Each structure stands twice: as structure tokens, then as C-alpha cells.
Amino acid sequence: MAAFLEIDKRTVSIYGETVRMHLINRTLVILALWAGLWSAQARDQIALVIGNSAYEGDAELENPANDAAAVARELRKLNFTNVIEVIDGNREKMESALGQFLEALGPETMGFFYYAGHGVQIDGVNYLLPLGATFERTYDVKYKSLSLNQILDAINEAGSLPNAVVLDCCRNNPFRGLQQSRAVRGQGLAEVANQQGTLVAFATAAGTTAADRDPVLKDHSPYTAALLLELRGPTEGHYEMGTLFRHVAQRVHQATGQDPLLNIPGSVGNYDLKAAKFIGATSAAVASSPTLPPSAAMDRIKQLELEREAKDAETKAMLAEVRQKVEQLEKEKVGHPLAMAPNPPAPVAEPMRAVFVSPWIFPDSDSRYLAPAEIQALGPEERWIARNEIFARRGLIFSTPRGKSFTRSLGAAYQGLSSDQDLIFERMNAYERSNVELIRRHE
């Protein structure tokens, strides 16, 4: 069955088979790019830099305030149009600054978030700790600090591209009450899932702690010292983020023997912090944003950025075919950048194949973090199901008529184990717990 795309009321035949809806939307973006509708341009660069040193008692840190102030100075030198700086911030200050930061982000901006201070992981979720609060129980952390997952979600929703999130807070946990909690697992931070369009850098590997003082630049931590050196004069003479942060990691390894965590999505590495734009035709075309298309199109573009990259060979073949067809259309250029394509040959009928339909709304909510856009797209009933299917997969025996009806609809995919909801919640992994909390916030 032929699939068609309509652009400017002209219909272009692309390929003769049914494809998933998200692939059609990806194809729309590819066609628009090849038609020259989008172009790389300098972006407004927005930064939020936080450094917390003045914790009470044994929790005090020597360098984060110096680290943050120095990073803020270097970013201002690199054509950042707005650098929001917070030194020794309580929760109110940090939330207010975060609000200003998110408000300034948009489709034609680049976002840079830097935090130095104390951070802890609870059940695989990372939290950034403000000043002026006591942290004796896990409850204190969850409700008195900032969740890294929520910050990442908010940055994704803002639509800026690319983004960088840099955390120099993988230090020893000094809070005695938290040290005794089973929910606080080990030292350092937990690894985060890959973020589409966002570079994520930790001062050291997940689950380990980083040093607080560089042997040479003694007013700074080893990680921030390396970052400052690269920002002042990159090893390779340019400021492309992928190369720059790899050199930061190399410097840290040479100085301390530690290996910083670094996650660089493919669409981000070629962004130049000094030029404030993507370098190279391919990366610029993939990651550049349009000159403010209608809001509905922007919403769709955000969703595309949140979608996972297709991994199966069939999808890759489809995209390759689309690119080949676009090249043909571009060469023709008969009165319109999107010329009519010849009709495809009649598709060969294929034998009917059995199709498995999953009973779950999010079959993989136990292995990835759901995006806010995915939850917002659901209705109230679907959100209830999406949250409770996580409990159902873990074997919660529901006591309400609604819950019992839901589990009956799952058939053989459901096996009840316990009616103790707290016990089931404890058995969940970090992805599941985070997703339950995300859905609850939207219900």
C-alpha cells in the first residue's frame, strides 16, 4: 500500500509500503531539510551555573563555589548570551534560577546546566542538594532537593538543542542518617539513561566518588579544572562539544586515574560552543531548528527528539530509501524543490503474517525512562493503566474492582504475587520507580 506525504498541497510518493507513523514524521523533517527550508544558524546560548560549598558542619565543601564562579566567567567569554549564576543556593534560590533558565530556553537556543556541590542517589534516582536543609532520611532528600530526572525532563520539554548537563558532585555522602539508609546505594551518582539531544557529563563514573581538589589548580576540583583549561584553550583548537568533553575526560584520567562518565548523542558532538552553532553540513542539517514554524510542528519536532533511534534493520532500510528518493527529487527540481516523483511499481502482495499486540501501553517502561510528552499524549484512563501496568508486571494483586478488571484484561501476561503495594514498589528498578512518579505527577 503506497504511503504519501503532502507538503504545500503537492503529493509525493515516497515508498510502497506501510510504515510507522513516527517514521512518516521523520521523513517530513528529512524532506524539509533537503529542500533547504531549515538552515544552521548561531544560537542564543543560555547557561545555569550552580555551586554549593557552604553546607553545615562536616558537609561543607571547599571548591564548588569557586568552580561555579570560574565556569560562569568562561562561559560568558564564549558568547553565552545569558549566564544565570547561583553561589551557595538554598532550594528556593535554586528553583527560582532553574525557572529562569527553563523560561529562557527555546527551539533556537542551546542550554548548558552546570552543578557543583553535594549530590546523592536514592533508589537509582539522582538528587542535587541545596543549602539550608537537613538530610537525615530519604524523605528529606526527595522533598527538599532537586531531582536530576525532573531537570532533564524539563530541559527536554523546553525544546532547546543541543544541551549539556555537567555534574561535578560525585563526592562522599557526609550525611550520617542517609549513610544508614538502604535506599541510598553506595557513593556517587547513578548512571542516567541516554538523553536525546543532551550531552551528560559526570565528574567520575557512576557509583564512584570524585576528588574535591586538583593537584595543580588547587582552588578547583580535578574535573572542573580540566573543564576550565579546555574552555580557555581547547586541546585541538576548536570548541566542538564532543571533542572538548572527551579531552576533559582524558585530562581527569591523567590527573587522577578516574574515568568521568560521558554520554554524547550523535546529534550533539559537532556543536561548537564558541561559534554557537553546529559545524559541518550533516550535523547542522540534522540538529538545526527551523525559523519558527507553527507551534504544532514545533511540538512534533520535540517529540521526534524524544523518540528513540530505530535499531532494527528494517527501519534503517526505510530511512535509506527515503534519503535516496529525496536525492532524486532534489536533482530534478522541476519548478518546485519537491518535484513530483514517479509512481512506484505496484507492490507485490505478501502473505498474511500474524501480528502480536502487546497488552501493555509501555512494554518497555521497566527498561527506559518515559518522556513527559509520552504521558501528556495519553488520556486519564490510559495514564491510570500506564502507571498500574508497572505494578501489574511486578505481580501486584489488585483489591479494587477496577484493578481486578484491568488484570483480567491482561490474560496470561499477568501473574499475581502479592497484595502488598509497598513490597512491590521496593522490588521495582530505578526506571520503574521513576516512571511511576512521572505518571503520578501527570494524573
C-alpha positions in Angstrom: 0.0 0.0 0.0 1.6 3.2 -1.1 2.3 5.8 1.5 2.0 9.5 0.6 3.3 12.7 2.2 1.5 16.1 1.5 3.6 19.2 1.5 2.3 22.6 0.2 -0.7 20.7 -1.2 1.6 18.6 -3.5 1.7 14.9 -3.1 5.0 13.0 -3.2 5.0 9.2 -3.4 7.8 8.0 -1.2 7.7 4.3 -0.8 5.3 1.5 -1.4 4.7 0.0 2.0 3.0 0.9 5.2 5.4 2.5 7.8 5.0 3.5 11.4 3.6 7.0 12.0 6.8 8.3 13.6 8.8 7.3 10.5 6.5 9.3 8.3 7.0 12.4 10.6 10.8 11.8 10.5 10.5 11.7 6.7 8.7 15.1 6.7 11.7 16.5 8.6 14.2 15.0 6.2 12.3 16.3 3.2 12.1 19.8 4.7 15.8 19.8 5.4 16.8 18.7 1.9 14.5 21.3 0.4 16.5 24.0 2.1 13.8 25.1 4.5 16.0 24.7 7.5 19.5 26.1 8.0 22.2 26.1 10.6 22.5 29.5 12.4 24.1 30.9 15.5 22.0 30.2 18.6 21.4 32.0 21.8 23.4 30.1 24.4 21.8 30.0 27.9 23.6 28.7 31.0 22.6 27.9 34.6 25.7 27.5 36.8 25.2 26.4 40.5 28.0 26.0 43.0 27.2 25.0 46.6 30.0 24.9 49.2 28.7 26.3 52.5 26.9 23.2 53.8 26.7 22.9 57.6 29.3 21.1 59.6 31.2 18.2 58.1 29.2 18.5 54.9 31.0 21.8 53.9 32.9 21.6 50.6 35.9 23.7 49.7 35.7 24.3 46.0 32.2 24.2 44.4 31.6 27.9 44.8 35.0 28.7 43.2 34.3 26.1 40.5 30.9 27.6 39.5 32.1 31.2 39.5 35.0 30.3 37.2 32.9 28.2 34.9 30.4 31.1 34.7 33.2 33.5 33.7 34.5 31.3 31.0 31.0 30.7 29.5 30.4 34.5 29.3 33.6 34.7 27.3 32.3 32.1 24.9 29.3 34.2 23.6 26.8 32.9 26.1 24.0 35.4 25.9 22.6 34.7 29.4 24.6 33.0 32.3 22.5 32.6 35.4 24.8 32.1 38.4 23.9 30.8 41.8 26.5 30.5 44.6 25.5 28.7 47.8 21.9 28.4 46.9 19.1 27.1 49.1 16.2 25.3 47.5 14.2 28.5 46.8 17.2 30.1 45.1 18.0 27.0 43.0 14.3 26.5 41.9 14.0 30.2 41.0 17.2 30.1 38.9 16.1 26.9 37.3 12.8 28.5 36.4 14.6 31.5 34.8 16.8 29.1 32.9 13.9 27.0 31.5 12.0 30.1 30.6 14.9 31.4 28.5 15.3 28.1 26.6 13.5 27.5 23.3 13.8 25.9 19.9 16.6 28.3 18.7 18.7 28.1 21.9 21.4 26.0 23.4 21.2 25.1 27.1 24.1 24.5 29.4 23.5 23.3 33.0 26.4 23.0 35.5 26.2 21.9 39.1 28.9 21.5 41.7 28.1 20.5 45.3 26.6 17.6 47.1 24.5 15.0 45.2 23.2 11.6 46.2 21.4 8.8 44.5 18.3 7.2 46.1 17.0 4.0 44.5 18.9 4.9 41.3 17.5 8.5 41.1 20.0 11.4 41.5 19.3 14.4 43.6 21.1 17.7 43.9 21.2 19.0 47.5 20.6 22.7 48.3 21.9 24.5 51.4 19.8 25.3 54.4 18.1 21.9 54.8 18.7 18.8 57.0 19.1 15.5 55.3 18.6 12.7 57.8 16.1 10.5 55.9 15.5 9.6 52.2 12.2 11.5 52.6 14.2 14.7 53.3 16.2 14.3 50.1 13.2 13.6 47.9 11.2 16.6 49.1 13.9 19.2 49.9 16.2 18.8 46.9 16.1 18.9 43.1 15.7 15.7 41.1 18.1 15.4 38.2 15.5 13.4 36.3 13.0 16.2 36.6 15.6 18.7 35.4 16.4 16.6 32.4 12.7 16.2 31.6 12.2 20.0 31.9 15.1 20.7 29.6 13.8 18.3 27.0 10.3 19.9 27.2 11.9 23.3 26.6 12.9 22.2 23.1 16.4 23.6 23.2 19.0 21.8 21.1 21.7 20.9 21.9 22.0 20.8 25.7 24.8 20.0 28.1 24.3 18.8 31.7 27.6 18.8 33.7 27.6 17.5 37.2 30.7 17.9 39.4 29.0 16.5 42.5 30.1 12.8 42.8 31.6 13.2 46.3 31.3 11.3 49.6 28.0 11.4 51.3 28.6 13.1 54.6 25.0 12.9 56.0 25.0 10.2 58.7 21.3 9.5 58.5 21.4 8.9 54.8 24.5 6.6 55.1 22.4 4.1 57.1 19.6 4.1 54.6 19.3 1.0 52.3 17.7 3.3 49.6 21.0 5.3 49.3 23.0 2.8 47.4 26.7 3.4 47.6 28.6 6.6 46.9 28.5 8.9 43.9 25.6 9.2 41.4 23.6 6.7 39.5 24.0 6.5 35.7 21.3 8.2 33.7 19.6 6.9 30.6 20.8 8.4 27.3 19.3 11.8 26.6 18.4 12.6 23.0 20.0 15.9 22.1 21.6 16.4 25.5 25.3 15.7 26.4 25.6 14.4 30.0 28.9 14.6 31.8 29.7 13.4 35.4 33.0 14.2 37.2 33.6 10.4 37.6 32.0 7.1 36.7 28.6 6.3 38.1 28.7 4.8 41.6 32.1 6.2 42.4 33.3 9.4 44.1 35.4 12.2 42.7 38.2 14.2 44.4 37.5 17.8 45.6 40.9 19.4 44.9 43.0 19.4 41.8 46.8 19.0 42.5 47.7 21.9 40.2 44.7 24.3 40.2 44.1 23.9 44.0 41.0 26.2 44.1 39.1 23.8 41.8 38.2 20.1 41.6 40.1 18.0 39.1 37.1 17.8 36.8 36.3 21.5 36.8 40.0 22.3 36.5 40.1 20.2 33.3 36.9 21.8 32.0 38.3 25.3 32.6 41.5 24.5 30.8 39.6 23.3 27.8 37.2 26.2 27.8 40.2 28.6 27.9 42.1 26.9 25.1 40.9 23.6 23.7 43.4 20.9 23.0 42.6 20.8 19.3 42.0 24.5 18.9 38.2 24.3 18.5 35.2 24.1 20.7 33.1 21.3 19.3 31.4 19.8 22.4 32.1 16.1 21.7 35.9 16.7 21.3 36.1 19.2 24.1 34.4 17.0 26.7 36.4 13.9 25.6 39.6 15.9 26.3 38.2 17.0 29.7 37.8 13.3 30.5 41.3 12.5 29.3 42.8 15.3 31.4 40.9 14.0 34.5 42.1 10.4 33.9 45.7 11.6 33.6 45.5 13.6 36.8 43.5 11.2 39.0 43.2 7.8 37.2 39.5 8.1 37.3 37.2 7.9 34.3 34.5 10.5 34.1 31.1 9.4 32.8 30.4 11.0 29.4 27.3 10.5 27.2 27.3 12.2 23.8 24.3 11.7 21.5 25.3 11.7 17.8 23.4 15.0 17.1 25.3 16.9 19.7 29.1 16.3 19.3 29.6 18.7 16.4 28.1 21.7 18.1 30.7 24.5 18.6 30.4 26.5 21.8 32.4 29.4 20.5 30.6 29.7 17.1 27.3 29.0 18.8 26.2 26.7 16.0 26.7 23.2 14.6 29.8 22.7 12.5 29.6 20.6 9.4 26.7 20.2 6.9 25.4 16.9 8.1 25.3 17.7 11.8 23.9 21.1 11.2 21.1 19.8 9.0 20.1 17.1 11.5 20.1 19.3 14.5 19.3 22.8 13.3 15.9 24.3 14.1 13.5 26.0 11.6 12.7 29.6 11.6 9.8 29.3 14.0 7.3 27.0 12.1 3.8 26.7 13.6 3.6 25.6 17.2 2.1 22.3 16.3 5.1 21.5 14.1 7.4 22.5 16.9 5.6 20.2 19.3 6.1 17.3 16.8 9.8 18.2 16.5 10.2 17.9 20.3 8.5 14.5 20.2 10.9 13.4 17.4 13.8 14.4 19.6 12.4 12.3 22.5 11.9 9.3 20.3 14.4 6.5 20.4 16.6 5.9 17.4 15.3 3.0 15.5 17.6 0.0 15.9 16.2 -2.7 13.6 17.5 -3.2 10.1 14.0 -2.7 8.5 13.8 0.8 9.8 17.3 1.7 8.7 16.5 0.4 5.2 13.4 2.5 5.1 15.3 5.7 6.0 18.0 4.9 3.5 15.3 4.5 0.8 13.8 7.9 1.8 17.2 9.6 1.6 17.8 8.1 -1.9 14.4 9.3 -3.1 15.0 12.8 -1.7 18.3 13.0 -3.6 16.5 12.1 -6.8 13.8 14.8 -6.1 16.5 17.4 -5.3 18.2 16.7 -8.6 15.0 17.0 -10.7 14.0 20.5 -9.3 11.2 20.9 -11.9 9.6 24.2 -10.8 9.5 23.2 -7.2 12.1 21.9 -4.7 9.8 19.0 -4.1 9.1 17.8 -7.6 6.6 15.0 -8.3 8.1 11.6 -8.1 7.2 8.8 -10.5 4.7 6.4 -9.3 6.2 3.4 -7.6 5.8 -0.1 -9.1 2.8 -2.0 -7.8 3.7 -3.6 -4.5 4.0 -7.4 -4.5 1.4 -8.9 -2.3 2.9 -10.6 0.8 1.4 -13.5 2.7 -0.5 -12.6 5.8 1.6 -12.6 8.9 0.5 -13.0 12.5 0.9 -9.8 14.5 1.5 -9.8 18.2 -0.3 -7.0 20.0 1.2 -6.2 23.4 -1.3 -5.8 26.3 0.9 -3.0 27.7 0.8 0.7 26.9 4.5 1.0 27.5 6.0 -2.5 27.3 9.5 -1.2 28.0 8.7 1.1 31.0 10.9 -1.3 33.0 14.0 -0.6 30.9 13.9 3.2 30.0 12.8 6.5 31.4 9.5 7.6 29.9 9.3 11.1 28.5 6.8 13.7 29.8 5.5 14.2 26.2 4.6 10.5 26.1 2.5 10.8 29.3 0.9 14.0 28.2 -0.3 12.4 25.0 -2.4 9.9 27.0 -5.9 10.3 28.3 -6.8 10.0 32.0 -7.7 6.3 31.7 -4.6 5.4 29.7 -2.4 7.2 32.3 -4.0 5.1 35.1 -3.3 2.0 33.1 0.2 3.0 32.2 1.0 3.5 36.0 -0.7 0.4 37.2 0.7 -1.9 34.5 4.1 -1.3 36.1 2.7 -2.7 39.3 1.0 -5.5 37.5 4.2 -6.7 35.8 5.7 -6.9 39.2 2.8 -9.1 40.4 0.7 -6.7 42.5 -2.7 -8.3 43.4 -5.3 -5.6 43.0 -8.1 -5.3 45.5 -10.4 -2.8 43.8 -13.0 -3.8 41.1 -11.2 -1.5 38.6 -7.9 -3.1 39.3 -9.2 -6.7 39.1 -10.9 -5.9 35.8 -7.6 -4.5 34.5 -5.6 -7.6 35.4 -8.2 -9.9 33.9 -7.8 -8.0 30.6 -4.0 -8.8 30.7 -4.7 -12.5 30.4 -1.7 -14.8 30.5 0.6 -11.7 30.7 -0.3 -11.2 34.3 0.7 -13.3 37.3 -0.3 -12.0 40.8 2.2 -12.5 43.6 1.4 -10.1 46.5 -1.2 -7.5 47.5 1.5 -5.5 49.5 1.9 -2.4 47.3 5.0 -1.2 49.3 6.7 -4.6 48.8 6.0 -4.5 45.1 7.3 -0.9 44.9 10.6 -1.9 46.7 11.1 -4.6 44.0 10.9 -2.1 41.2 14.1 -1.0 39.5 15.1 2.7 39.0 13.3 3.0 35.7 10.0 1.7 37.0 10.0 3.9 40.1 10.9 7.0 38.2 8.2 6.2 35.6 5.6 5.7 38.4 6.4 9.1 39.9 6.4 10.8 36.5 2.9 9.4 35.6 1.5 10.3 39.1 2.6 13.9 38.5 0.5 14.0 35.3 -2.6 12.2 36.7 
